Amino acid sequence: MPATIVAGPETEVRISKEDIAGGRDVTANELRYTPLEYQELVVGLLWGHAAGEAFVLEHETFSHWATDAPRAEDRFMVVTTIKEELEHALEGWRLLRQLGDLVDWTDLLPTRPKGSRYEGFRHPTTDWAEFAAISALTDRVGCFQQEEQLACSYLPYADAIQKVYFPLEKGHAARGRFWLRQLCQTDEGQARAQKAVDLWWPRALDMFGRSESKRQYTFIEYRLKTRTNEQRRTEFISTVGPELESYGLTVPDNMVGRKYF
């Protein structure tokens, strides 16, 4: 169950949408005095971390690589990533609890067996190359998402992005790139890496959201994001695509295998 606003509608709005759009930042104590629409956007972001980051505990998709990765070095790198992703979940939980009686989070689950908030992470992974591609691509999506929130209008979240989320997310993506480069040193490994990238490239592109989404503009108006879904996706393609090619991989067709356009 998502965290939901329970006290916002009865509270006087003292900080308007125009105030926030014009540069007014918001503290945790002030959130209840903002428009309900803004409260819901902020709580949705926090809930996404609290309820989504702990997907690393899901054995079939992620955590089994702590023992199944090919080298001891890789296994401990996976353990480090699991630890850091759980830190992300706990930070989202802390930010929600900081809001006190404004939010009902009593039924919030950090993760769910056989599932995840993100559709792409519901798939079991049996090849190490696929795990490398997940880390290199989907964590890189996270970097693109978070980079533009470093100075967002909700100050506690901006602080968490700067100190907790973004620095660790960059490390996760870097590990994935390291693993892909290692695989591509042999013909067999490169073939496996290419197959994995073919599978996860469209899933990564889908993570940016629909191009025609109306909600994206609301995020921008409230200074919780700065670019549209398609703008972020386009930059991802132009940045990450050449990196994959530098490893000897072919960038998949950007339209094949997609669910969200």
Residue pairs with C-beta under 8 A, 6 or more apart in sequence:
1 107
1 108
1 109
2 44
2 47
2 51
2 108
3 43
3 46
3 47
3 50
3 51
3 96
3 103
3 104
3 105
3 108
4 43
4 103
4 104
5 36
5 39
5 40
5 43
5 102
5 103
5 104
6 101
6 102
6 103
6 104
7 32
7 101
7 102
8 32
8 36
8 39
8 40
8 102
9 36
11 32
11 33
12 33
13 33
13 34
13 35
14 30
14 33
14 34
15 24
15 26
15 30
15 33
15 34
16 35
17 35
17 37
17 38
17 221
17 222
20 26
20 34
20 38
20 153
20 222
20 223
21 221
21 222
21 223
23 223
24 153
25 153
25 154
25 155
25 158
26 34
26 38
26 42
26 153
26 154
26 155
27 155
27 156
28 95
28 98
28 99
28 155
28 156
31 38
31 39
31 42
31 99
31 102
31 154
32 39
32 99
32 102
37 218
37 222
38 222
39 102
41 218
41 219
41 222
41 224
42 154
42 157
42 224
43 96
43 99
43 103
45 154
45 157
45 224
46 92
46 95
46 96
46 157
47 92
47 96
47 105
47 108
48 92
48 117
49 88
49 89
49 91
49 92
49 95
49 165
50 89
50 92
50 93
50 95
50 96
50 105
50 108
50 110
51 89
51 92
51 108
51 109
51 110
51 111
51 117
52 89
52 116
52 117
52 118
53 85
53 86
53 88
53 89
53 92
53 110
54 85
54 86
54 89
54 110
54 111
55 61
55 62
55 85
55 111
55 116
55 117
55 118
55 121
56 62
56 63
56 81
56 82
56 85
56 86
57 63
57 82
57 86
57 110
57 111
58 111
58 113
58 114
58 115
58 116
58 121
60 114
60 124
60 125
61 116
61 121
61 122
61 123
61 124
61 125
62 82
62 121
62 125
62 131
63 82
65 74
65 75
65 78
65 125
65 128
65 131
66 75
66 78
66 79
66 82
67 75
68 128
69 75
69 77
69 78
69 128
69 131
70 128
74 128
74 179
77 175
78 131
81 135
81 172
81 175
84 168
84 171
84 172
85 172
87 164
87 168
88 164
88 165
88 168
89 110
89 111
91 160
91 164
91 165
93 105
93 108
93 110
95 156
95 157
95 160
96 103
96 105
96 108
97 105
98 156
114 122
115 122
116 122
118 207
119 206
119 259
120 138
120 200
120 203
120 204
120 206
120 207
121 134
121 138
125 131
125 134
127 192
127 195
127 196
128 179
128 183
128 192
129 180
129 183
129 189
129 192
129 193
129 195
129 196
130 196
130 199
130 200
131 179
132 176
132 179
132 180
132 182
132 183
132 193
132 196
133 176
133 180
133 193
133 196
133 197
133 199
133 200
134 176
134 200
135 172
135 173
135 175
135 176
135 179
136 173
136 176
136 177
136 179
136 180
137 176
137 197
137 200
137 201
137 203
137 204
137 240
138 200
138 203
138 204
138 207
139 169
139 172
139 173
139 176
140 173
140 176
140 204
140 236
140 240
141 204
141 207
141 208
141 236
142 165
142 169
142 172
142 173
143 166
143 169
143 170
143 173
144 208
144 232
144 235
144 236
145 208
145 232
146 161
146 165
146 166
146 169
147 166
148 225
148 226
148 227
148 232
149 157
149 158
149 161
149 224
149 225
150 158
150 161
150 162
150 166
151 158
152 158
152 161
152 223
152 224
152 225
153 222
153 223
153 224
154 224
177 243
180 193
180 197
180 244
180 247
180 249
181 247
182 189
183 189
183 190
183 192
183 193
184 190
184 193
184 247
184 248
184 249
190 247
190 248
190 249
193 247
193 249
194 249
194 250
197 244
197 249
197 251
197 252
198 252
198 257
199 257
201 251
201 252
201 254
201 257
202 252
202 254
202 256
202 257
202 258
202 259
203 257
204 236
205 233
205 236
205 237
205 254
205 258
206 258
206 259
206 260
208 229
208 230
208 232
208 233
208 236
209 216
209 229
209 260
210 229
210 260
210 261
211 228
211 229
211 230
211 233
211 261
213 229
216 225
216 228
216 229
217 228
219 225
220 226
220 227
220 228
227 235
237 251
237 254
241 251
244 250
244 251
245 251
255 261
